Amino acid sequence: MNSNTVAAIDLMRDADNQYIWRRDMTAGAVPSLMGYTVEIDGNMPDVGAGSLPIAFGNFKMAYVVVEKKGIKILKDPFTARPHILFDTRRRVGDDAGEAELGAPKIRERLARLYPDVQTPAISTVHAVLDRNGLVQHRKRRRNRAQGTPLSQPRRPNDLWCADYKGEFLLADKRYCYPLTITDFASRYLLACEALHTTKEVYAFTVFESVKEFGLHKAIRTDNGVPFASPNGLFNLSRLAVWWLRLGIDIERIKPGNPQQNGRHERMHLTLKLETTKPAGANFLQQQARFDDFIEEFNTERPHQALDMACPAERYHASPRSYRGLPELDYPFHDQTVTVTTCGRICYERKKINLSLVFAGQAVGIKQVEDHIWLASFMDYDLGYFDDETCRLEPLPNPFGAKVLPMSQE
């Protein structure tokens, strides 16, 4: 009640001739009415016909009900914004007992309440809810990189190793990122290119430049860009997908364990000592140093692990020549679908997010149960999706263990 209401009831008495309004003059005491604590609020109306000057109840409990989480939808008749036709706000007081609704159901309700008005998209409704703090964000699952089983081949071209030697500053104040490729068995240094970045597009050119040596069976790298992608499906990158297309198996060392690629790291130490101290004046000069080092390392430097032979004496080109990417065919699947540039599978008017690393690649789709399909890439089963959620549920990481070919049954 407000102070005017207090003045009106200040002289009222009960049947025992006792004042119903009592003031306690002690410090910190609050007034009471018929034994109940009273709060003075100037926003309450005065005593009058049709007014409610006194509010009585358990306001501690009422606060919980009024502030119950929810939303209130109002049509906006005042603004002329082209895409904002509704106002969504936290629900208070009225409709407190209604069930909470998500963006799809809110959009459907709007369409029913206002059929003559263009209904906003589900994403727009979700964005409005998010701005008003009504969206509970789930923690994003992070793909933790893991190593794969590592082989110990003894023949050239059974395994190549690749990595970036740590960046260093050239004399012209630009950073250099040398990309190196070696043969595991013979220690032969296939390439050492001075690059100004670790972006994937430049790594492609380096690996394409060594096609004169033929195709190897497997390649060992760490889990960094561009060899792997932290956001790609199974931590794949476009470069890794390209290797798979060429029939090259992928080996990855465990994060934080460079000793698993120890032969390659030992070569990096020699490369650093002989070509970067001091560094070249520019990229051309630095590349000339790398080229001289490749010639010396392969043809003049004996290796104790090779019984004092030079790498060039043990290495030979692969009998598997590079002939481009082979065509993909899925004879045991229902349909072959090309992944869009945005990383989606468009199948029967449905869009299923796969991964950007597969953009432009052909994948196989096969129905395994009612409303459930299997997506495969080459001999690798990627995961399942259904026609309701249109979301791919990946199978266990194929790089945690050896992947089995897809069944012909």
N, C-alpha and C positions, 0 to 999 in steps of 0.2 A: 504494500500500500504506500501511497505518498503521504506527505505531511498534512495535507488538507483533510484526508480521511482520518488521520490520527486525531486531529482536532475535533472531528465530528463525533468520534467514539470515546473521547477522553473522559467525558462525564457519565458514560453509561454504567449502570450497575446490574448485577445479577439478582436472582430471587432472594439471596441472603444479604442483599444490600452491600455487596462488595464490588469495588470497581473492577470491571473486566480488563481494563488497561492498566498495567502496572509498570512503573518506572523504578528501576533500582539505581540509586545514586552512587553506588560503590564503583570504584575504578574498574574499567574493563567489562562491566556488566551490560547486557543487552536488554531492551524492553521486551515484554511478553504480553500476549493476548490469550486469556483463558488457559495459561500454562504453556503456550507454544511461543517459540522464539519468533520475533518479528524483524523483518528487514525493510528499511525505508528506501523506496525506489521512486524517484521523481518522474519516471516514465509511465507509472501506473495512472489510470484515469481517476478523476474526482468522482465523488458520490453523485449519482444522478440517474434519471430514468433510462433503462436499457444498458447501463454501463456495469462493468465488473471491476469495482475499485479494489477488491481484495482477492489475492490468489493464495490458495491454501493447498498444501500437499508436500510430498517428499521430493524436494527439488534436487537433491543429490542423485536420486534414482532417475528423475525426469531428465537430467542432463545426459545420462547415458543413453536414454531412448532417443532424445532429440538429435544427438550427435552420432547416431548410428550411421555407419558407412553406407553410402549409396549415392544416387544421382537424381537430379530433377531436370526434366527436359522442357524447355520453353521455346515457342516460336518467337523469332526476333522480327517484330513488325516495324522497327525504327531505322535500322541501318540499311544501306543500299549496296552492301558488299556482294560481289557476284557469287561467291562460293560459301559464304557463311549465312545460313538460313535458320539455324537453330542455336540456342544457348544451352549448354549443359553445365550444371553446377552441382555442388554437393547438396544432397537432400537433407533438409532439416524440418523437424516438426511433422508436417503432413506426409503421408505415404511412407512413414518410417518403417512400416511393417512389410513393404514390398520386397520381393526377392531382388538381389543384385543382378545386374545384366551386363553382359559383355557387348563389345562393339557390333557383332553380327545381329544380336537380338534387338539392340537399340535401334539399329538401322531398319529392321523389319517393323518395329513398333512405330517409328517415324513414318514409314510408308503407309501404315494403316491409319494413323491419326491425321496425316496431311496428304491424301492421295493426289491433290492437285498441285503439289510442290515437288520439284525435283529432289529426290533423296540423295544425301551425300554418300560418298563411297565409304566402305567399311574402314579403310585406312584413315579417312578424315575423321570419322567418329572416334577411332582409337587415339588419334593425335589429340583431339579435344579432351578425352578422358585423361590422357597422359599429362597434359598441361595443367589439369586440375588435381593432380596427385591421386587419381583413382585407378592407376594401373600398377599392379604388383609385378615388378621386374624379376624374372628368374635369373639366377646366376648362370652366366654363359659357360658352357663346357669348353675347356681348353684341351686341345690335342697335345698331349705330352709326347715329345719325340722319344723314341726308343730305338735301340740298336737291333740289328738283325744277326742271324748266324753268319759267321765269317768263314770263308774258305781259305785254304792254304795251297793254291795251285803251284805246280812246278814247271809248267809249259808256258811259253810266251803267248800272249793274247787271251789266256784264260781269264785274266783279271787285270783291269787297268785301275789306277788310282788317280783321283783328281782333288784339287783343293786350291784355295787362294792362300798364297804366302801373305803374311801380315802386311798391311799397307805401310808405306813409307813416303816421306815428302821429298819430291824432286827439288832441284836447285831453283826451278821457276815457281816454287811454292804451290805446286799441284800434287795431289796425292796419286800414287801409283798402286794398283792392285794386281799383282802378277797372278795369272791363272796357269797352273802347271798340271801336266798329265804325264804319268809314268806307267810303264809296264811292270807289274808286280814281280814276276819271276826273274826277268833279265835286268831290272833296274833302268831300262832304257828310257831316257827322257824324250817323250814324244812332242811336247809343246811347252813353251813358256812365253806367254803373251803379256805385255804390259798394257793393262786396261785402266781406264780412269773411273770405273764404277764396277760394282758387282751385279748390275742389272742383267736379267736373263737374256735379253736380246743380243748382248755382246758375247755372252758365254756360248750361245748357239754358233756364232761364227767361228769361234775357236775350235769347237768340237767338229764342225764341218770341215775345217781346214786339215784335220788329221785323217780324213777318209781315205787318203792314199795308203794308209797302213792297214786298211780293211776293218772288219767288225770284230770286236772282242766279245767274249761270252758274258762277262759281268763287269761292273764298275763299282768301286768302293769310294764313298764320300762321307762327309759329316752330315749333320742335319740342318745346315744353314742354307740361306738363299744363295744361289738359285737352284741348288741341288735338291732342296726340299722346300716345302711351303708350310708355315705353321697354321695357315687357315684352309689349306686344301684338303680334300678328302684323302684320308690315310696319310696326310702330310706330303702328298705328291705335289710336284711342280710341273709346269709345262715341259721343262727339260727332262724330267723323269718320265713323263708320259711319252716323250719322243724316243727315249731309250727303250721303253717297253715296246713301242711300235717296231723298233729295229731288232727286236728279239734279244735285247741285252738285259740280263738280270741285275737287280739293284741290291747292293750291300751298303749298310749304313753302320757306322761305328756308334757306340753309346755316347750320349752327350757328356762332355767333360772327360773323355778318354782318348786323347790324341795318340796315345801309344798304340792303339789298335790300328793306326795307319802309320806305324813307326818308320818304315822304310821311306815313305814319302816325306815325313817330317824331317828325317835325317838329311835328305837331299835339300830341303828348304834351308837348313842351317848352312850347308856349303854354299848354296846359291846366295844367301844373304852376305856371307863373308866376302865372296869374290866379286859380287856385282853391285852392291849397294853401299859400300864404304870406301869412298863417298858415292852418293847417288849421282845419276846422270843429270845433265843440265836440263833435259826435256825428255819427252816420251820417245822421240826418235833415237836419241843417244842411248837411252836406257834399253830400248829394244835391241839395239846393236850389241850391247853388252850381254844381253840374254842370249842372243843368237851365237855369239862366240862361246858362251858358257855351255850351250847345248852341244856344240861340236866337240869341245874339250871333254865334257863329262861323258859323252857316249863313245868317243874313239880314242882318247888318250889317257883317261884316268882309270887305272886298275882298281878292282874292288876285291877286298878280302873275301867277302861272302860268295864271290864268283870264282874263287881260287885264282885271284889276281888277274882275271880276264876283264876285258872292257865290255860294257853293255852291248856295244855294236856287234861283238863277237858271239853273243848269245841270242840276240834278238833277230827275228825275221817277220815279215809281214804276215798278216792273217790270211788263210785261204778263203775266208768268207769276205768277199768283196762288197763294197757299199753300192747298192743299186736303188737307193731311194726307199721310200716307205711302201710296204706291201699293202694291198687292198685288204680291208677287213670284211669277213663274211661270217654270218651266224646261221648256219644251216639247221641248228637244233633249237632256234628261237622262233617266236611267232613273227617278229618284225625287226628290221634294222632301222634305227632312228639316229639322225645326226644331231648332236648336241648343239644348241644355239650359242651365239656369241656371248650371251649372258649366263651360260652354264646351265641351261634348263633342258629337260626332255619334254617335248611336246608330243603327247600320245593320247589319241582319242579325245581331243579338245581339252586335255588336262595339261597343266604345266607343273613339272616336278623339278625342284631345285636339285641339281647334281653337284657340280663344281666347275668353276671357271677354267680349271686346268684341263678339262676335257672339251673345251669349246672347239667345234669343228670336227670332233672325233665321232666315229660311228659306234654306237653301242647296241647290244641286243636286248630285246624285251621279250619275256616269256611269261605267260600266265601259269602260276603254279597251283592256285586255289581260286575259289570264287572271290572276285574283287581284289585279288592280291597278285602282283607281278614281280618278277625278278629282273634286275638290270645287271648286265654283264659287259665287261670290256675285255676284248681278246679272250684269254683263258681265265680271267679273273671275275668272280661273282662279286659285285659291289654291294648290293643290298636289295631290300624289298620296299615296295610302296603300294598303297591301296588307293582306291578311287574316291575315298572320302576325305582323308587328310591331305593327299597328294604330297606327302613328305617321305623322302627316302630314309629308311632305317638301315644304316650301314651294318654289314656283317663284321665279325671281328677283323681287326687290322691284318691284312694279308702279309704285312712285312714284319709282324711279330713272329710268325712261323711260316714255313713254306706253303705257298698257295697251291691247292689242288686244282687241276683243270675242271671245268664245268662238266657235269654229267651229260651223257648222250641219251639218257633214258627220258 
